[in-house]
Amino acid sequence: MNDAPKATPASAKPELIVVMPVYNESAAIPGVIQIWTRELDRLAIPYLLTAYDDGSTDHTGNILDELARQYPQVRVKHGRNGGHGASILRGYREADSQWVFQVDSDDEMGPESFEPLWAARNNYDLLLGCRKDRESPPARRLITTVARLTIGLYFGAGLRDVNTPYRLIRTPILKRMLPLIPEDAFAPNVIISGLAVRMGLRIFQCEAPHQNRRTGEVSIVRWKLWKAALRSFRQTLRAARHIKKGNIGPTST
């Protein structure tokens, strides 16, 4: 008897869409796709995993195309280099499912923490895997702290990791948020975290192990990181001002 989970037919609407931005991850991406598809298949979830190639300059694009031929539930979208935030927003806008899960492709957070999020989903609107044991340079830790404090000050406190790339959210609620997020948002997940608090969403948080990347390079370094952080701060404040004008209210979901 074959107990393997059935693949989601191409014409069927998946319950879950995984949004995975990818940039120059030729060394890591085969293993990342393998472990995530294996876990989602084990959980028997009707899903599609969409990898958004952000104009990679190495062999990542070709590798992704080959992986899509190998794994029926993997889709690949190629585009010009617009940044991590742009890839995430594209995935959120294109998602057509009950749930959206966003995770990065750098192998820093694996699928072992996904099952608790998925099991708890019926009682929550946004479920976050907060990065545990994260080792980052002082500049990145400071920026993360400032982002958390900004959300707490302008939207409301309570979130431990406002920019975690490990989040499960109800798609209809996500679609309500997207008009308030700038098209060029550097860190859309930070704004989404703030909106979730202000809307009174039911939020679940659990620890998710984090490890430093073992392959590739961080795409933003040195002064560019500070410049991007300032841009993210300004965009987050802009979203907070929109809320004050009454453009979005609490959800009853």
C-alpha positions, 0 to 999 in steps of 0.5 A: 500500500502506498501511503505517500501524500498526493500531489496537488493537481495543477488546476487545484487551489492549494491550501498553502503557498510557500513564498521563497525569495532566492538570490545567488543561492546556487550552493544551498538551494537544492538542499533547501528545496529538498528538505522543505518539499519533504516536510510538506509532503510528510504533513500531507498539505496541499501546497505549492512552493514558489521560488522567486529568483531575484535576477540571480547572477550565478547558476541559481536560475538554471538550478531552480528550473531543474528543481521545478522539473524534479519536484511537481509542487515547485514553481519558479518565477524569474525576474529582474533584481529588485531586492528581497522585499520586492520578491516577497511582495510579489509572492504575497500579491500572487498568492491564491491560497488559504494560507501563505508561508514565507521563508528564506532560501539561505538555509538559516531556518529549516522546516523542523519548526513548521509543524507547530505553526501549521498545527496551531493555525486554526486558532490564529491569523498570523503565526511567527517562528521567532529566531532562536540562537541567532548570531549576527554582527552588532550592526544587524542586532542593533537594527533588529532591536530598533525595528522591534522598538519602532513597531512597539511604539507606533503599532503596539508591543508584544512581538519578539521578532518583527522581521522574522522570515518564518511566518504563516498568515491567512491570505485574505488578511494579508491581502487587506494589508498589501495596499498599505505597504509601499511598492518599494518596501525594503522590509515588508514583513516589518510593516506586516508585523505592525499592521497585525498588532494594530488590527488586533490579529490573533498572533502565535509565536514560538521559537525557531532555531536559527543558524548562520548561513553556510554558503553564499554571501549576505547581499547587504553589507556595511553602510548599505545596511544602515541606508536600507534600515533608515529607508525601512524605518521611514516606510514603517512610519508612513504605514503607521500614519495611514492607519491613524487616518483610518485606512484599516481597522480591526479584523473580526476574523 
